[in-house]
Amino acid sequence: MRSVTKLILLARWLLFPGLDLHTRCRYRFLPQFFRSGPIDTLDAGCGNGALTYAAYKMGNHVLGVTYGPVETEKNLALFSFLKTDSSHLRFQTFNIYDLPKLGRQFDQIICSETLEHIRQDRVIVQHFYNLLRPAGILHLCCPYALHPEHHLGRVDNPEDGGHVRDGYTLESYRSLLEPVGFELVKSVGLGSPLLVQLDRPVRYLRNKGGDALAVPLFLMSWPLQFLDFLNPSIPFSLYVQAVKRSSCAKQD
């Protein structure tokens, strides 16, 4: 049984960060914007731990939190298998609304493809601001609201695991972040039309028959994934970097 478990973990590692091409895109591009060194980082809504691990590789002391206990268990198993330093790379099941209960502060916060699932996004952004140390950095990535696959008219859907809203534009990011006290310093579009086209059949097969069915097509598309590029005219996702201003500089 142990050998089977090890084989499964090895397969997960060989395919890490998984068959979702958009996750792979974020894992490839976003770490270049993270701060490196022995700083404290929170990955809020860490999913399969891709960006958590990326920050850890940059020398960060990282806590990844996710609402799903199954995801937490999978992350703990995989990164234990990889013999990462558990004092610098930790995972915890946590409701993002309860972040103040962590009782600590961070130098940077990563929140990727999570905020569009949260109805009270302004509450969460305020939590981020309070959890960051002075001049701390927020790395926020969400679906671009005007992309055809997202632009469905969702504004305040039920918080049931799906998208509460279509996503964000640069303007809606500003209206969300600046009143709290963040200053936007960078924005980058991710997910070119090529990546969207490559992901669509892989995603279909995964939904139809699981990852095993999709692996052959995924491997065939692998070389083409490296032709993906930043800042297409209509990106699939929009990343922004925001810096915490001092409390005295917050807007009214």
N, C-alpha and C positions, 0 to 999 in steps of 0.2 A: 504493500500500500504506500509506503514511504517513497519507493522508487517511482511509482506512478505520479505521486504528488510532485516530486522533483522534476519529472519530465514535463508536467503541466506548467510548472513555474519557469522551467527553461524555455519552453515554447512561448510563454508570455513575454519573457525577457527578449527573446530573439525578435519578436514582433513589436516590442515596446516602441512607442506608446499606444499601440493598437492599430486597428484597421480603419478607424475614422480618420479620413484624410484631412479634415479640418483641424482635428486635435494635433495631428502630425505637423500641420502648417504652423500652428501656434507654438509647438515645442521647438520647431526649427528657427522661428524668427523672433519670438518675444524675449527670450533670455538676453539678447543683446542689449535690451533696455533696462535690465535689472542691475541693481547695485551689487557689486561683488564684495567679498571679505566677510569677516566674522560678525555680521550684523544679525539682528533678530527680524525674521520674516514670517508673516502670516499668509497662508494661502487659503482664502475664504471660499469654500465651495471647490475643494481640490479635485473632485472626481477621481480619476485613476492615478492621480499623483504625478502626472507628467511635469507640470510646471513646479510643483513642490520639489521634485527630484532635480530639476534643472537649477533651481536656486541653491539647493544643497551642494551640487557640484561646483557652484561658484563660491563656496566657502561659507554660505549663510547657515545660521541656526534656524531651522524651519519647522513650523507647526502647520500641518495641513488638516483642516477641519471639513467635514462633509456630513450631511444630514443622514446618509444611508449607512447603517452599521455593516452591511455586506461589503460596501466599497472600502470601509475602514479595514475590515478583516483581510480583504484581498491585498490592499496596499501593505499592511503589516507583514503578510506572508511573503510577498514578492521582495520587499526591500530587506527583510530579514534573510531571505535566500541569497541576496546580493551582498550580504554582510556589511551593510551601511552602518554608520555610527548612529545608534538609536538615541544618543543624547543630543545629536544635531539634526536628526530627521525623525520627526514624530508625527503620528496621525491620531486623530481623535474624532469620535462621533459627536457632533455639536450642531444645534439649531442656530443658524446665522442670526436670528433675532436675539439670541442670548449672548452675543459676543462680549458685552460688558462684564459678564460673569467670569471671563478669563482672568480678570484682575491683573493685567499686565499691559505693557506697551511694546510697540514694534517700530523698527526703522523703515520698513516698507511692507505694504500689503498688496497681494496679488488677488484679483477677483476676475476670473475668466469664465464667460458663458454661464453666469449665475444670476446676475441682477435682473435679467429679463424674466426670470421665474418668480420674482419677489414683488408683491403688490406694494408694500411700503418701502420702496427703494430709497426714499428720502430718509427714512429712519435708519436704514442700513448704512447709507453714506455718512450720516452723522456719527454712527458707531465707528466707522472707519476713521473719521477725523479725530475722535476722542482717543482711539487706540494708538494713533500714530504719535511718535515723539516730534518735537519741533523740527520743521523742515523734512519730515518724513514723506515718503513717496507712495502714492497709490497707482497701481497698474491695473487699469480697468479695460476689459475687452468684452464686447457684447455684439450680438447680431446688428448689422447695419440695417436700420429700419426701412430704407428705400430699396433694398435688394429685392428683386421679384419674388424670391422664395420666402421672404419675410413679410413683404408689404401686403398684409391680409386684413388690415383694419382693426387689429386687436389693440385695445387701449387699456382695459381693466378687466381682463378675463379672470375667472376663478383661479385661486392658487392651488392647483391640483397636480402639479408636476410639469405641466405644459408651460408654454410661453404666456405670461400675463399680458405682455405688450409685444408689438412687432420687433422692438429693439430701440436703437438710439441713433441719432444723427449728432454731428458735432455741436449743433445748436442746442439740442436737448441735453446733451452731456453738460454743456456750459450752464444751462438753467438749473440743472440738478446739483452740480458740484460747487459752483462759485458762491452761491448764497451761504453755503455751509462754512466756507473759508478756504477752499482749494483754489489753486491757480493752475490752469491747464498750460502745460509747457510743451506737449508733443502730441501729435495724432498720426496714426498710421492705419491704412486700410490693408486688410488681409483677405486672401481668398480670391484668386483670379478666376475668370470664366473657365479657363482650362481646368483648374482644380475642382470647380463645381461639376463640370462634365465628367471628370474622372471619378469623383466621389459618388455620383448618382447611381450607377449600376452596382458598385460595390455595396453601397448602403441597401439597395434593393435586395441583393442576395443575402446580406446579413439579416435583414428583417424577415426574409422568406425562410431561410434555413439555418441561420446562425453563422458564426464566424468561419467555421470549417468549410462551409460551402463557398464563402467569399474569398478565401485565401488565394486560390489560383489566379483569379482576376486581379486581386490586389497586387500580387507579385508581378503580374504582367504590366500593371500600370506604374509600378514603382519608379522606373527610370524617368517617366514623363512627369512625375511629381516634382522633380528638381527643376522643371521649367517654370514652376509657379513663381510669382514675383510679388513684391509689395506695391501698394498704392495703385491697384487697378482703378479704372474710372468709376466702377460700381463694385465696391468690395463686398465680400460675404459678411465679414465682421469688421468692426471698427475699434481699434485700440487707442486709448488715451492715457497719457501720463500726467498726473496731477500732484502738485506739491502742497503740503500743508503750510499755509501762511500762519504767522503768529496771531494769537487771539485778538490782539489790538488792531490787526489789519483786516479782520473779517468785515464783509459788507453788511450793511443794515438790511 
